[in-house]
Amino acid sequence: PVSAWVLGLGLARSDLFSPFVSLFILSVVSIGFLYLKNKAALLLLVTGGLWGAADLMFDARAVAVGESWLSNTESVRSTIERVEKYDGYSRLLVTDLVRSDGETSRGKALLYSYGKQQYQLHAGQNIEASVSWRLPRNYLNPGSFDYQAWCFDQGIALIGSIRGNVQILSDSSSWLDQVRRRVRAAVVEADSRAAGVLHAVLLGDRSQIDTDVNRSFSAT
């Protein structure tokens, strides 16, 4: 019976099959349980399928956005959930999107910021920026990563590019995060080898120490 529940839920939420194929498999398995007179397994299979379908519809509703989000560059307020920094750009995962006209989005968004920003951005900040938006999409390379499905699973409704500087409205990050940022900013002034060791000792972050020192840490 538990396997039937998992199967029903998996068929409803799986990206491996199209909705029609999943429905066909669910129907065939249901007929099999009817033939075997296993009513408990049949009930759990159908319940799992319905549960998964309802969950899928809820997620789809969360990432649905109107065409007005895609027409122009809009001023948007949001809360930073995560910041990822790369060479030449940063990627922000933001939530609680509110446009200047009051329109909101239930889903999250990925914001790309190119070049150097006026302020240091981090999780917990409430920001405002002018953003041009697009929907997540896949590129037509056979066998490539299904970026659109990944965004759907992560609850990401929009992809945006920041135009100009980001304005920080407030900072709701925890006191511990603020202390860590201050420590990190302070140790940057040390030489690279010493800064890496200080990061490891004070913050538990060994990503910035060189290979030899890292091996010494691991051996002790």
C-alpha positions in Angstrom: 0.0 0.0 0.0 2.8 2.5 0.8 4.4 1.7 -2.6 1.1 2.5 -4.2 0.9 5.9 -2.5 4.5 6.7 -3.5 3.8 5.6 -7.1 0.7 7.7 -7.4 2.5 10.7 -6.0 5.6 10.2 -8.1 3.6 9.8 -11.4 1.9 13.1 -10.7 5.0 15.0 -9.9 7.7 13.3 -12.0 9.4 15.1 -14.9 10.2 11.8 -16.6 6.8 11.4 -18.2 4.4 13.7 -19.9 1.0 14.2 -18.1 -0.7 11.8 -20.7 1.9 9.1 -20.1 1.6 9.4 -16.4 -2.2 9.2 -16.6 -2.0 6.1 -18.8 0.4 4.4 -16.4 -1.8 5.3 -13.4 -4.8 3.9 -15.2 -3.1 0.6 -16.0 -1.8 0.1 -12.5 -5.3 1.0 -11.1 -6.9 -1.7 -13.4 -4.3 -4.1 -12.1 -5.2 -3.4 -8.5 -8.9 -3.8 -9.3 -8.2 -7.2 -10.9 -6.2 -8.3 -7.8 -9.0 -6.9 -5.6 -6.5 -4.9 -3.6 -8.8 -2.0 -2.7 -6.4 -0.5 -0.1 -3.6 -0.2 -2.6 -5.9 1.2 -5.2 -7.2 3.8 -2.8 -3.7 4.9 -1.8 -2.6 5.0 -5.5 -5.5 7.2 -6.5 -5.1 9.4 -3.4 -1.4 9.8 -4.0 -2.0 10.7 -7.6 -4.6 13.3 -6.6 -2.4 14.7 -3.9 0.5 15.0 -6.3 -1.7 16.7 -9.0 -3.1 19.2 -6.4 0.5 20.0 -5.3 1.6 20.4 -8.9 -1.3 22.8 -9.6 -0.4 24.8 -6.4 3.2 25.2 -7.6 2.0 26.2 -11.1 -0.2 28.9 -9.6 2.7 30.2 -7.5 5.0 30.7 -10.6 2.3 32.1 -12.9 2.8 35.7 -13.8 0.9 38.1 -16.1 2.1 39.5 -19.4 2.4 43.0 -17.7 5.6 41.7 -16.0 7.3 41.1 -19.3 6.4 44.3 -21.2 8.7 47.0 -19.8 11.5 47.7 -17.3 9.8 47.9 -13.9 10.8 49.2 -10.5 10.5 46.3 -8.1 10.9 45.8 -4.4 12.0 42.4 -3.1 13.9 40.6 -0.3 17.2 38.9 -1.0 17.2 35.2 0.0 20.6 34.3 -1.5 23.5 35.9 -3.2 25.9 34.1 -5.6 28.9 35.9 -6.9 30.8 35.1 -10.1 33.4 36.8 -12.3 31.7 40.0 -13.6 28.2 39.5 -12.2 26.1 38.4 -9.2 23.0 36.3 -9.1 20.4 37.1 -6.5 17.5 34.8 -5.5 14.7 37.2 -4.3 11.2 36.7 -2.8 8.2 38.9 -2.0 8.3 40.8 -5.3 6.2 44.0 -5.4 6.1 46.3 -8.4 5.8 50.1 -8.1 2.1 49.8 -9.1 1.4 47.4 -6.3 1.3 44.2 -8.4 2.9 41.2 -6.6 4.2 37.8 -7.6 3.8 34.7 -5.5 6.9 33.1 -7.0 10.6 33.8 -6.5 12.9 35.4 -9.0 16.5 35.3 -10.1 18.1 38.7 -10.6 21.3 39.2 -12.5 23.5 42.1 -11.7 26.4 42.9 -14.0 29.4 44.9 -13.1 30.0 46.5 -9.7 27.2 47.6 -7.5 27.3 50.7 -5.3 26.4 48.7 -2.2 27.4 45.3 -0.9 24.4 42.9 -1.3 23.6 40.0 1.0 20.8 37.8 2.2 18.1 39.5 4.3 18.2 42.9 2.6 15.1 44.5 1.3 16.0 46.2 -2.0 14.5 48.2 -4.9 15.8 48.1 -8.4 14.7 48.7 -12.0 14.5 45.3 -13.7 13.7 43.9 -17.1 12.0 40.5 -16.9 11.7 37.3 -18.9 10.3 33.9 -18.2 12.6 30.9 -17.6 13.2 29.1 -20.8 15.3 26.2 -22.2 17.8 26.5 -25.0 17.3 24.1 -28.0 20.4 22.0 -27.3 19.5 18.2 -27.3 20.2 16.7 -24.0 20.9 20.0 -22.3 19.9 20.8 -18.7 16.2 21.4 -18.3 16.5 24.8 -16.8 12.8 25.6 -17.1 11.8 22.5 -15.1 14.5 23.3 -12.5 13.1 26.8 -12.1 9.6 25.4 -11.7 10.7 23.0 -9.0 12.5 25.9 -7.1 9.4 28.1 -7.3 11.2 30.6 -9.6 8.7 32.5 -11.7 10.9 35.2 -13.3 14.4 35.9 -14.5 15.5 39.5 -14.4 18.4 41.8 -15.3 19.0 44.8 -13.1 19.3 48.1 -14.8 21.4 50.6 -12.8 22.1 50.5 -9.1 20.3 48.6 -6.4 18.8 50.6 -3.6 18.8 49.0 -0.1 15.6 49.8 1.7 16.3 47.9 5.0 18.2 45.0 6.4 16.4 42.2 8.2 19.3 39.7 8.4 20.1 38.1 11.8 22.7 39.6 14.1 24.8 36.5 13.6 24.9 37.1 9.9 25.8 40.7 10.4 28.7 39.7 12.7 30.0 37.2 10.2 30.0 39.9 7.5 31.9 42.3 9.6 34.5 39.7 10.5 34.8 38.8 6.8 35.2 42.4 5.8 37.9 42.9 8.5 40.1 39.9 7.5 40.1 40.9 3.9 42.7 43.5 4.7 45.2 40.8 5.7 47.5 39.2 3.1 45.8 36.4 1.2 47.4 33.4 3.1 46.6 34.9 6.5 43.1 35.9 5.4 42.3 32.4 4.3 43.5 31.0 7.7 41.4 33.6 9.6 38.4 32.7 7.5 38.8 29.1 8.5 39.4 29.7 12.2 36.8 32.4 12.8 34.1 31.5 10.3 34.7 27.8 9.6 35.1 28.6 5.9 38.1 26.8 4.4 37.4 27.7 0.8 39.9 30.6 0.7 43.0 28.8 2.2 45.6 27.4 -0.1 46.0 23.6 -0.6 49.0 23.0 1.7 47.4 24.8 4.6 44.1 23.0 4.0 45.8 19.7 4.2 47.4 20.7 7.5 44.0 21.6 8.9 42.6 18.2 7.7 45.5 16.3 9.3 45.1 17.9 12.8 
